[in-house]
Amino acid sequence: MNPRQRALEVLSLPDPTKKAAAARALFEQLDAALIDPDEAIAVPASLPGRPERPRLVPPKEVAMRSAFTPEGRAALLHAIAHIEFNAINLALDAAFRFAGMPVAFYADWLRVASEEALHFSLLREHLRSGGHDYGDFDAHDGLWLMTQRTAGDVVARMALVPRTLEARGLDATPPLQAKFRKAGDTRTVEILDVILRDEIGHVAIGNHWYRWLCRRDGLDPIAHYAVLVRQYEAPRLRPPFNREAREAAGFSAEEIAFLSQ
């Protein structure tokens, strides 16, 4: 089977445990020679596969929680786990949807899906150790909504999902770690170390393919990014930025300056 077709099958799985395990197995067993970039894969009417819980609500209806109460820490941990579950779906969607890209593009996103699955599993395990589970708190669907908006434009997808929405995690993680550290939750701090390390690589993949596509299509990466932000109503990123992490992920000084305007 074309691994792109298998990526769609895993994306369609509703059970989080099965999806995470299947995403990791797909990359671990990947034979890149089987990837067919040109196969046109029919898109199901309903994606992604997801469990009945958590209940999805508008972002403004997701309650803000303090990291300094057990329930608040659990809610924050759940919110991060939800982001990582969605990130599995985002990577699998990129791996199956966009035909005609180099083989390395699909291998890259299958690797990202595998690493996001590990992140989700680590967070869920820790959440369960405190008497909660994934689905116990409300969540929102912002990451997947942008995935849907950019389904017909691979340039927009690379610009606005990995290097915009996911890159916000590079900025948000150190302050989150400080909160959990102050609350005495060293395990979450350790897990966030793993996530930050890997997310630098994931954002770097987004940067690489966005620039590759801009070169292919004769686009200026910074000017076209501004066009895409307006066209797809992407959130404007605001400083402070984790400059060290963003530079490690391949953002240029010019790009960081543009974002800081």
N, C-alpha and C positions, 0 to 999 in steps of 0.2 A: 504493500500500500504506500502511496505517496505520503510522506510524513505531513504534508500540508493537509491532506484529507483527515489524517488521524488527529491533527491539531484541532480541526473543527469538531470531531467527535468528542474530544476531551473538553473543549469549550462548552459543549452542549450538556455535559454531565451536571445534574443539579446538586449532587451530594458533595459537600466540601472535602470530606476525607478522601473519597474516591477521585475527585478531580485533582487534588494535590498529589496523590500517589501516582496517578496516571501522567500528570505533567512531568514529574521527575523521571518516571520510567521512559517516557517518550524521548527525552533528551539523552538519558544514559544509554539507551539502545539505538541512538540515531545513526543511520547510515546515510551520509550526505549524498551518496551516489543515487539514492532513491528519490531525492527531492526533484520534482518536476515543476520548474518555475512557471511553465506555460499552461498547465492544466487549468481550465476554467471550472471552478468549484461552485456549485449552486449554493446560495445562501439561504438557510432556513428562515422562516418567517419570524421566529422568536429566538432571540439570543440575548444574553448568554443563559446557560443552564444555571440555576441558582436555587437555594433552599427556600422554603416558605418563610423562614425567619432568618435574618432580622427583618422587621417591618421597615419599609423604605418610606421616608417622609421628606419634605422639603428641608434643605440645609438649615434654615432658620428655626425649624422645629426640633432639631437635635439638641438636647439639653447640654449646656456646658457643665462640666464636672471638675471638681477640685482633685488634684493628685494627693491631697493630704487626708483623705478619708478612704477606708477600704472600698466602699462602693464607688467613689469617684475614680480611684485608680483602676478599678475593674472596667468602668465605662470608658476611660481613656485607652486602656489596653484593647478593649473591644473595638474602638474606633480605628486604632492602628491595624488591628487584624482585618477589619473590613477593607481598609485601603489595600492591604496585601492580597486579600482574596480577589478584589477587583483587578489588581495588577496581574494576577495569573490570567484572568480573562483578557485583559488588554494585550498581553504578549501573545497569547494563543490566537487572538483575532488578527493581529498583524502577521502572524506566521501563515495563516491560511488565506487571507482575503486578497492580498495584492499580488496578482500574477505579473510575470515578466520582470521580476527583480533578480539580481544575482543570487546564486545558491547560498552565499554567505549571509545574505539578509535573513533568510528563513532559519538558518542554523543559529544566528545571533538571537532571534526572538524566541526560539525554542529553549535556548539556554536561559534567557531572562525568565521565561515561564517556570522553568525548573527551580531557579533561585527564589522567585517569588513564592513558589509552593513551599519551599523550605522555611521562608520567613513566616508565612501564615501558620505552618505547623508548629513552629517554635512558640509563636504568640498564643496560639490556641491551647497548647499544652500548659503554658504558664497561666492562662486564664482559667483553665480547668482546675489547676492546683489551688486556686482561691475560691472554688465553689461555683464558678460561672462557666458559661460556654458561649461559643459564637452563636449569635441569634438572640441573646438575652436582652440586648439593648437596641433601641431604634438606630437607624443609620440613614445616610442619604446616598444618592446615586450619581453624584456630580462627575466622577471619573468616567463612568460608562456613557453618560449623556454626550460627552465630548467625543467619545469613541464612535457613537452613532452619527454625530454630525459630520465627522471626517471620514465616514465609510467609503465615500467615492473619490477621495483625494489623498493619495499616499504622502504627498508633500505636506499637506496640512496635518495629517496624522503624526508624522515625525516631528513637525514643528510644535504642535500644540498638546500632545500627550506626553511623550517622554521628556521633552526638553522645556516644557512649561508646567503642566500639572504635576508630573512626577518629580521634576527638579525642585519644586517647592519643598519636598521632603528633605533635600540637602540643607535648606535653610532652617527648617522647623525641628530637625532631629536634635541638635545640641541643646536648645532650650528645653525640649522635652526631657532629655536625659538629665538635665540639671534638676528638673522638678522631681523625677523619680528617684534620683540620687538623694535629694534632700528628704524625701519621704522614706528612705531606707530600702527602696525596692531595687536592689543591685541586680537581680536577674533581668528585669526589664532593661536596665542600662546595658547589660551585656548583649542582650538580643538586639537592641538598637545599634550597638557597635557593628554587629554583623550586617544589619540592614543598611546602615550608612555606607559601609565599605562596598557592598554589592551595588547599591543604588548609584554610586559614582560611576560604576561600570555601565549600568543600564542607561543612565543619562548620556554617557559617552557614546553608546551605541546609537541613541537617538540623534545626537549631534553629528556623528559620522554619516549616517544615512541621509539626514536632512541636507548636509553639505554636498553629498554625492548627488542627490537629486537636483539641487540647485545648479551644480556644474552641468549636469546632463541637460537641464532645461534652460540654461543661460540666465539664471536668476541671481540677483544679489541677495545673499542670505539675510542680511539685516533689514534691507528695505522690504523684501518680500515677507519677512516675519511680521512686520508692522501691518502689512496688507492682510495677512491671514488672521491676525488678532482681531482686526475690525470685522472681517468677513464672517468669521465663525463665533464672534462675541466671546472670545476667550478672556479669562480674568487677567487684569493687568497686575503684574508682579510688583511688589513693593519691597524696598530695602527695610531692614538690613539683610544682606545676602551673606551666605557662607562662602566667602570669596575663595578660600583655599579649596573647598570641595568643588565649587563650580569650575575653577581653573583645572583641577584634576580631571573633571568630567569633560574638558575640552572647550569650555566657554572662553572666548578671547576677551582681552581687556576692553576692546571696542564694544563687544556685545554686552558685557556687564555694565559699561557706561551707558549704553542705550537703555537697558532695563532700569537703570537708576534715575533716569530723567523724570 
